[in-house]
Amino acid sequence: MFALQSNTKRGPIVVVAGDDLTGKEGYLVKIGNNAGVPSAYLPAAVTDVAGYVVAEGAAAGANVTLIPLEPGMQVRVVSNSTTFVPGDKVVGFASSKAGLASEYTGSGAAFIVGIAEEVGDTAGQYLLIRALLSYWTA
């Protein structure tokens, strides 16, 4: 039987911005440790666990609001690509495009944040995805 847990919450969370997240609404980010304080950072590698979307950005050191990704809901994330089709695997990092939804190329290990649920034909558009949150190796 599942026991109820105390001191937990569902939905958006507020943490400190570890990077400058001003204007980064819709970007994928990861949570990291900053001297014991949970902080939001842009992913630095395709294997980073970028399991959150910036809902309200801010400068480094200020509070930001994040939406945790979960398979039971869709979210929109800023796209790096013009060639998404439904079913494409989405990662949160590609080269210098940290935090933008990028297509998994199928080579090497990656943390797949979600699956595209619509066509993405414009870089910068808010792409509809559903969370998958899984490591993948081709």
PyMOL CGO cylinders between C-alpha atoms (Angstrom):
from pymol import cmd
from pymol.cgo import CYLINDER

trace = [
    CYLINDER, 0.00, 0.00, 0.00, 1.21, 3.49, -0.82, 0.3, 1, 1, 1, 1, 1, 1,
    CYLINDER, 1.21, 3.49, -0.82, 1.65, 5.65, 2.27, 0.3, 1, 1, 1, 1, 1, 1,
    CYLINDER, 1.65, 5.65, 2.27, 0.89, 9.35, 2.04, 0.3, 1, 1, 1, 1, 1, 1,
    CYLINDER, 0.89, 9.35, 2.04, 3.98, 11.47, 2.23, 0.3, 1, 1, 1, 1, 1, 1,
    CYLINDER, 3.98, 11.47, 2.23, 4.37, 14.72, 4.06, 0.3, 1, 1, 1, 1, 1, 1,
    CYLINDER, 4.37, 14.72, 4.06, 6.36, 17.80, 3.09, 0.3, 1, 1, 1, 1, 1, 1,
    CYLINDER, 6.36, 17.80, 3.09, 6.03, 17.17, -0.68, 0.3, 1, 1, 1, 1, 1, 1,
    CYLINDER, 6.03, 17.17, -0.68, 4.23, 19.08, -3.40, 0.3, 1, 1, 1, 1, 1, 1,
    CYLINDER, 4.23, 19.08, -3.40, 3.16, 18.65, -6.98, 0.3, 1, 1, 1, 1, 1, 1,
    CYLINDER, 3.16, 18.65, -6.98, 3.40, 21.28, -9.67, 0.3, 1, 1, 1, 1, 1, 1,
    CYLINDER, 3.40, 21.28, -9.67, 5.66, 24.29, -10.21, 0.3, 1, 1, 1, 1, 1, 1,
    CYLINDER, 5.66, 24.29, -10.21, 8.60, 24.87, -7.88, 0.3, 1, 1, 1, 1, 1, 1,
    CYLINDER, 8.60, 24.87, -7.88, 10.64, 27.96, -7.06, 0.3, 1, 1, 1, 1, 1, 1,
    CYLINDER, 10.64, 27.96, -7.06, 14.44, 27.66, -6.87, 0.3, 1, 1, 1, 1, 1, 1,
    CYLINDER, 14.44, 27.66, -6.87, 17.43, 29.95, -7.28, 0.3, 1, 1, 1, 1, 1, 1,
    CYLINDER, 17.43, 29.95, -7.28, 18.71, 30.57, -10.81, 0.3, 1, 1, 1, 1, 1, 1,
    CYLINDER, 18.71, 30.57, -10.81, 22.27, 29.23, -11.02, 0.3, 1, 1, 1, 1, 1, 1,
    CYLINDER, 22.27, 29.23, -11.02, 22.60, 30.64, -14.55, 0.3, 1, 1, 1, 1, 1, 1,
    CYLINDER, 22.60, 30.64, -14.55, 21.07, 33.79, -16.01, 0.3, 1, 1, 1, 1, 1, 1,
    CYLINDER, 21.07, 33.79, -16.01, 17.62, 32.55, -17.02, 0.3, 1, 1, 1, 1, 1, 1,
    CYLINDER, 17.62, 32.55, -17.02, 16.23, 35.95, -17.93, 0.3, 1, 1, 1, 1, 1, 1,
    CYLINDER, 16.23, 35.95, -17.93, 13.94, 35.56, -20.94, 0.3, 1, 1, 1, 1, 1, 1,
    CYLINDER, 13.94, 35.56, -20.94, 14.44, 31.78, -20.96, 0.3, 1, 1, 1, 1, 1, 1,
    CYLINDER, 14.44, 31.78, -20.96, 10.79, 30.82, -20.47, 0.3, 1, 1, 1, 1, 1, 1,
    CYLINDER, 10.79, 30.82, -20.47, 10.20, 27.49, -22.23, 0.3, 1, 1, 1, 1, 1, 1,
    CYLINDER, 10.20, 27.49, -22.23, 13.84, 26.41, -21.93, 0.3, 1, 1, 1, 1, 1, 1,
    CYLINDER, 13.84, 26.41, -21.93, 14.77, 23.04, -20.45, 0.3, 1, 1, 1, 1, 1, 1,
    CYLINDER, 14.77, 23.04, -20.45, 16.91, 23.17, -17.30, 0.3, 1, 1, 1, 1, 1, 1,
    CYLINDER, 16.91, 23.17, -17.30, 18.41, 20.87, -14.70, 0.3, 1, 1, 1, 1, 1, 1,
    CYLINDER, 18.41, 20.87, -14.70, 18.56, 21.17, -10.92, 0.3, 1, 1, 1, 1, 1, 1,
    CYLINDER, 18.56, 21.17, -10.92, 22.00, 21.32, -9.34, 0.3, 1, 1, 1, 1, 1, 1,
    CYLINDER, 22.00, 21.32, -9.34, 23.54, 21.89, -5.95, 0.3, 1, 1, 1, 1, 1, 1,
    CYLINDER, 23.54, 21.89, -5.95, 24.94, 25.31, -5.07, 0.3, 1, 1, 1, 1, 1, 1,
    CYLINDER, 24.94, 25.31, -5.07, 26.34, 25.11, -1.52, 0.3, 1, 1, 1, 1, 1, 1,
    CYLINDER, 26.34, 25.11, -1.52, 23.33, 23.09, -0.39, 0.3, 1, 1, 1, 1, 1, 1,
    CYLINDER, 23.33, 23.09, -0.39, 20.80, 25.26, -2.24, 0.3, 1, 1, 1, 1, 1, 1,
    CYLINDER, 20.80, 25.26, -2.24, 18.90, 23.71, -5.14, 0.3, 1, 1, 1, 1, 1, 1,
    CYLINDER, 18.90, 23.71, -5.14, 19.54, 25.86, -8.22, 0.3, 1, 1, 1, 1, 1, 1,
    CYLINDER, 19.54, 25.86, -8.22, 18.47, 25.82, -11.87, 0.3, 1, 1, 1, 1, 1, 1,
    CYLINDER, 18.47, 25.82, -11.87, 21.10, 25.53, -14.61, 0.3, 1, 1, 1, 1, 1, 1,
    CYLINDER, 21.10, 25.53, -14.61, 21.04, 25.19, -18.37, 0.3, 1, 1, 1, 1, 1, 1,
    CYLINDER, 21.04, 25.19, -18.37, 22.20, 21.71, -19.42, 0.3, 1, 1, 1, 1, 1, 1,
    CYLINDER, 22.20, 21.71, -19.42, 25.88, 21.48, -20.33, 0.3, 1, 1, 1, 1, 1, 1,
    CYLINDER, 25.88, 21.48, -20.33, 25.73, 18.08, -22.06, 0.3, 1, 1, 1, 1, 1, 1,
    CYLINDER, 25.73, 18.08, -22.06, 23.22, 15.90, -23.90, 0.3, 1, 1, 1, 1, 1, 1,
    CYLINDER, 23.22, 15.90, -23.90, 23.30, 13.49, -20.94, 0.3, 1, 1, 1, 1, 1, 1,
    CYLINDER, 23.30, 13.49, -20.94, 22.30, 16.14, -18.36, 0.3, 1, 1, 1, 1, 1, 1,
    CYLINDER, 22.30, 16.14, -18.36, 18.97, 15.43, -16.64, 0.3, 1, 1, 1, 1, 1, 1,
    CYLINDER, 18.97, 15.43, -16.64, 17.10, 18.52, -17.87, 0.3, 1, 1, 1, 1, 1, 1,
    CYLINDER, 17.10, 18.52, -17.87, 13.77, 17.53, -16.32, 0.3, 1, 1, 1, 1, 1, 1,
    CYLINDER, 13.77, 17.53, -16.32, 12.30, 21.02, -15.80, 0.3, 1, 1, 1, 1, 1, 1,
    CYLINDER, 12.30, 21.02, -15.80, 10.92, 23.84, -17.97, 0.3, 1, 1, 1, 1, 1, 1,
    CYLINDER, 10.92, 23.84, -17.97, 11.42, 27.49, -17.06, 0.3, 1, 1, 1, 1, 1, 1,
    CYLINDER, 11.42, 27.49, -17.06, 8.01, 29.05, -16.40, 0.3, 1, 1, 1, 1, 1, 1,
    CYLINDER, 8.01, 29.05, -16.40, 9.35, 32.37, -15.12, 0.3, 1, 1, 1, 1, 1, 1,
    CYLINDER, 9.35, 32.37, -15.12, 13.00, 33.23, -15.67, 0.3, 1, 1, 1, 1, 1, 1,
    CYLINDER, 13.00, 33.23, -15.67, 15.27, 35.59, -13.73, 0.3, 1, 1, 1, 1, 1, 1,
    CYLINDER, 15.27, 35.59, -13.73, 18.88, 36.68, -13.37, 0.3, 1, 1, 1, 1, 1, 1,
    CYLINDER, 18.88, 36.68, -13.37, 21.42, 34.39, -11.70, 0.3, 1, 1, 1, 1, 1, 1,
    CYLINDER, 21.42, 34.39, -11.70, 20.91, 34.45, -7.93, 0.3, 1, 1, 1, 1, 1, 1,
    CYLINDER, 20.91, 34.45, -7.93, 17.22, 35.39, -8.14, 0.3, 1, 1, 1, 1, 1, 1,
    CYLINDER, 17.22, 35.39, -8.14, 14.26, 33.04, -7.79, 0.3, 1, 1, 1, 1, 1, 1,
    CYLINDER, 14.26, 33.04, -7.79, 12.89, 31.26, -10.87, 0.3, 1, 1, 1, 1, 1, 1,
    CYLINDER, 12.89, 31.26, -10.87, 9.74, 29.20, -11.31, 0.3, 1, 1, 1, 1, 1, 1,
    CYLINDER, 9.74, 29.20, -11.31, 10.12, 25.77, -12.92, 0.3, 1, 1, 1, 1, 1, 1,
    CYLINDER, 10.12, 25.77, -12.92, 7.62, 23.21, -14.15, 0.3, 1, 1, 1, 1, 1, 1,
    CYLINDER, 7.62, 23.21, -14.15, 8.79, 19.64, -13.43, 0.3, 1, 1, 1, 1, 1, 1,
    CYLINDER, 8.79, 19.64, -13.43, 8.28, 17.38, -16.44, 0.3, 1, 1, 1, 1, 1, 1,
    CYLINDER, 8.28, 17.38, -16.44, 5.92, 14.46, -15.88, 0.3, 1, 1, 1, 1, 1, 1,
    CYLINDER, 5.92, 14.46, -15.88, 4.50, 11.92, -18.35, 0.3, 1, 1, 1, 1, 1, 1,
    CYLINDER, 4.50, 11.92, -18.35, 0.90, 12.71, -17.40, 0.3, 1, 1, 1, 1, 1, 1,
    CYLINDER, 0.90, 12.71, -17.40, 0.98, 16.19, -18.93, 0.3, 1, 1, 1, 1, 1, 1,
    CYLINDER, 0.98, 16.19, -18.93, 2.09, 17.98, -22.05, 0.3, 1, 1, 1, 1, 1, 1,
    CYLINDER, 2.09, 17.98, -22.05, 4.36, 21.05, -22.00, 0.3, 1, 1, 1, 1, 1, 1,
    CYLINDER, 4.36, 21.05, -22.00, 5.66, 23.46, -24.60, 0.3, 1, 1, 1, 1, 1, 1,
    CYLINDER, 5.66, 23.46, -24.60, 9.39, 23.99, -24.91, 0.3, 1, 1, 1, 1, 1, 1,
    CYLINDER, 9.39, 23.99, -24.91, 11.39, 26.30, -27.16, 0.3, 1, 1, 1, 1, 1, 1,
    CYLINDER, 11.39, 26.30, -27.16, 12.58, 24.39, -30.24, 0.3, 1, 1, 1, 1, 1, 1,
    CYLINDER, 12.58, 24.39, -30.24, 16.07, 24.48, -31.70, 0.3, 1, 1, 1, 1, 1, 1,
    CYLINDER, 16.07, 24.48, -31.70, 15.04, 22.68, -34.89, 0.3, 1, 1, 1, 1, 1, 1,
    CYLINDER, 15.04, 22.68, -34.89, 12.86, 23.06, -37.94, 0.3, 1, 1, 1, 1, 1, 1,
    CYLINDER, 12.86, 23.06, -37.94, 12.40, 19.35, -38.58, 0.3, 1, 1, 1, 1, 1, 1,
    CYLINDER, 12.40, 19.35, -38.58, 10.54, 17.88, -35.60, 0.3, 1, 1, 1, 1, 1, 1,
    CYLINDER, 10.54, 17.88, -35.60, 7.82, 15.36, -36.39, 0.3, 1, 1, 1, 1, 1, 1,
    CYLINDER, 7.82, 15.36, -36.39, 5.53, 13.58, -33.92, 0.3, 1, 1, 1, 1, 1, 1,
    CYLINDER, 5.53, 13.58, -33.92, 7.42, 10.76, -32.21, 0.3, 1, 1, 1, 1, 1, 1,
    CYLINDER, 7.42, 10.76, -32.21, 10.87, 12.39, -32.36, 0.3, 1, 1, 1, 1, 1, 1,
    CYLINDER, 10.87, 12.39, -32.36, 12.94, 12.03, -29.20, 0.3, 1, 1, 1, 1, 1, 1,
    CYLINDER, 12.94, 12.03, -29.20, 13.74, 15.40, -27.58, 0.3, 1, 1, 1, 1, 1, 1,
    CYLINDER, 13.74, 15.40, -27.58, 16.92, 16.31, -25.68, 0.3, 1, 1, 1, 1, 1, 1,
    CYLINDER, 16.92, 16.31, -25.68, 17.71, 19.55, -23.86, 0.3, 1, 1, 1, 1, 1, 1,
    CYLINDER, 17.71, 19.55, -23.86, 21.15, 20.23, -25.27, 0.3, 1, 1, 1, 1, 1, 1,
    CYLINDER, 21.15, 20.23, -25.27, 22.78, 20.39, -28.69, 0.3, 1, 1, 1, 1, 1, 1,
    CYLINDER, 22.78, 20.39, -28.69, 26.12, 22.14, -29.12, 0.3, 1, 1, 1, 1, 1, 1,
    CYLINDER, 26.12, 22.14, -29.12, 25.71, 25.81, -28.23, 0.3, 1, 1, 1, 1, 1, 1,
    CYLINDER, 25.71, 25.81, -28.23, 21.92, 25.53, -27.90, 0.3, 1, 1, 1, 1, 1, 1,
    CYLINDER, 21.92, 25.53, -27.90, 21.74, 24.74, -24.17, 0.3, 1, 1, 1, 1, 1, 1,
    CYLINDER, 21.74, 24.74, -24.17, 18.17, 24.45, -22.93, 0.3, 1, 1, 1, 1, 1, 1,
    CYLINDER, 18.17, 24.45, -22.93, 16.53, 24.42, -26.36, 0.3, 1, 1, 1, 1, 1, 1,
    CYLINDER, 16.53, 24.42, -26.36, 14.58, 21.34, -27.41, 0.3, 1, 1, 1, 1, 1, 1,
    CYLINDER, 14.58, 21.34, -27.41, 16.74, 19.46, -29.90, 0.3, 1, 1, 1, 1, 1, 1,
    CYLINDER, 16.74, 19.46, -29.90, 16.26, 16.20, -31.76, 0.3, 1, 1, 1, 1, 1, 1,
    CYLINDER, 16.26, 16.20, -31.76, 18.17, 13.16, -30.57, 0.3, 1, 1, 1, 1, 1, 1,
    CYLINDER, 18.17, 13.16, -30.57, 20.38, 12.18, -33.49, 0.3, 1, 1, 1, 1, 1, 1,
    CYLINDER, 20.38, 12.18, -33.49, 20.53, 8.52, -32.56, 0.3, 1, 1, 1, 1, 1, 1,
    CYLINDER, 20.53, 8.52, -32.56, 24.25, 8.39, -31.80, 0.3, 1, 1, 1, 1, 1, 1,
    CYLINDER, 24.25, 8.39, -31.80, 25.62, 7.90, -28.32, 0.3, 1, 1, 1, 1, 1, 1,
    CYLINDER, 25.62, 7.90, -28.32, 24.13, 8.25, -24.87, 0.3, 1, 1, 1, 1, 1, 1,
    CYLINDER, 24.13, 8.25, -24.87, 21.55, 10.95, -24.18, 0.3, 1, 1, 1, 1, 1, 1,
    CYLINDER, 21.55, 10.95, -24.18, 18.92, 11.91, -21.65, 0.3, 1, 1, 1, 1, 1, 1,
    CYLINDER, 18.92, 11.91, -21.65, 15.62, 12.01, -23.52, 0.3, 1, 1, 1, 1, 1, 1,
    CYLINDER, 15.62, 12.01, -23.52, 13.38, 14.60, -21.89, 0.3, 1, 1, 1, 1, 1, 1,
    CYLINDER, 13.38, 14.60, -21.89, 10.33, 13.86, -24.03, 0.3, 1, 1, 1, 1, 1, 1,
    CYLINDER, 10.33, 13.86, -24.03, 8.63, 12.93, -27.25, 0.3, 1, 1, 1, 1, 1, 1,
    CYLINDER, 8.63, 12.93, -27.25, 7.43, 15.50, -29.78, 0.3, 1, 1, 1, 1, 1, 1,
    CYLINDER, 7.43, 15.50, -29.78, 3.65, 15.42, -30.19, 0.3, 1, 1, 1, 1, 1, 1,
    CYLINDER, 3.65, 15.42, -30.19, 3.43, 17.81, -33.13, 0.3, 1, 1, 1, 1, 1, 1,
    CYLINDER, 3.43, 17.81, -33.13, 5.35, 18.98, -36.19, 0.3, 1, 1, 1, 1, 1, 1,
    CYLINDER, 5.35, 18.98, -36.19, 8.04, 21.54, -35.41, 0.3, 1, 1, 1, 1, 1, 1,
    CYLINDER, 8.04, 21.54, -35.41, 8.81, 23.55, -38.51, 0.3, 1, 1, 1, 1, 1, 1,
    CYLINDER, 8.81, 23.55, -38.51, 10.21, 26.77, -37.05, 0.3, 1, 1, 1, 1, 1, 1,
    CYLINDER, 10.21, 26.77, -37.05, 13.25, 27.22, -34.82, 0.3, 1, 1, 1, 1, 1, 1,
    CYLINDER, 13.25, 27.22, -34.82, 12.16, 29.14, -31.74, 0.3, 1, 1, 1, 1, 1, 1,
    CYLINDER, 12.16, 29.14, -31.74, 8.58, 27.87, -31.76, 0.3, 1, 1, 1, 1, 1, 1,
    CYLINDER, 8.58, 27.87, -31.76, 7.02, 26.45, -28.62, 0.3, 1, 1, 1, 1, 1, 1,
    CYLINDER, 7.02, 26.45, -28.62, 6.98, 22.72, -29.43, 0.3, 1, 1, 1, 1, 1, 1,
    CYLINDER, 6.98, 22.72, -29.43, 4.42, 20.45, -27.76, 0.3, 1, 1, 1, 1, 1, 1,
    CYLINDER, 4.42, 20.45, -27.76, 6.10, 17.49, -26.02, 0.3, 1, 1, 1, 1, 1, 1,
    CYLINDER, 6.10, 17.49, -26.02, 5.24, 14.85, -23.46, 0.3, 1, 1, 1, 1, 1, 1,
    CYLINDER, 5.24, 14.85, -23.46, 7.85, 13.89, -20.90, 0.3, 1, 1, 1, 1, 1, 1,
    CYLINDER, 7.85, 13.89, -20.90, 9.69, 10.59, -21.28, 0.3, 1, 1, 1, 1, 1, 1,
    CYLINDER, 9.69, 10.59, -21.28, 12.64, 11.19, -18.91, 0.3, 1, 1, 1, 1, 1, 1,
    CYLINDER, 12.64, 11.19, -18.91, 14.87, 8.30, -19.88, 0.3, 1, 1, 1, 1, 1, 1,
    CYLINDER, 14.87, 8.30, -19.88, 18.51, 7.60, -20.68, 0.3, 1, 1, 1, 1, 1, 1,
    CYLINDER, 18.51, 7.60, -20.68, 19.01, 6.32, -24.20, 0.3, 1, 1, 1, 1, 1, 1,
    CYLINDER, 19.01, 6.32, -24.20, 21.99, 4.73, -25.90, 0.3, 1, 1, 1, 1, 1, 1,
    CYLINDER, 21.99, 4.73, -25.90, 22.17, 3.94, -29.59, 0.3, 1, 1, 1, 1, 1, 1,
]
cmd.load_cgo(trace, "trace")
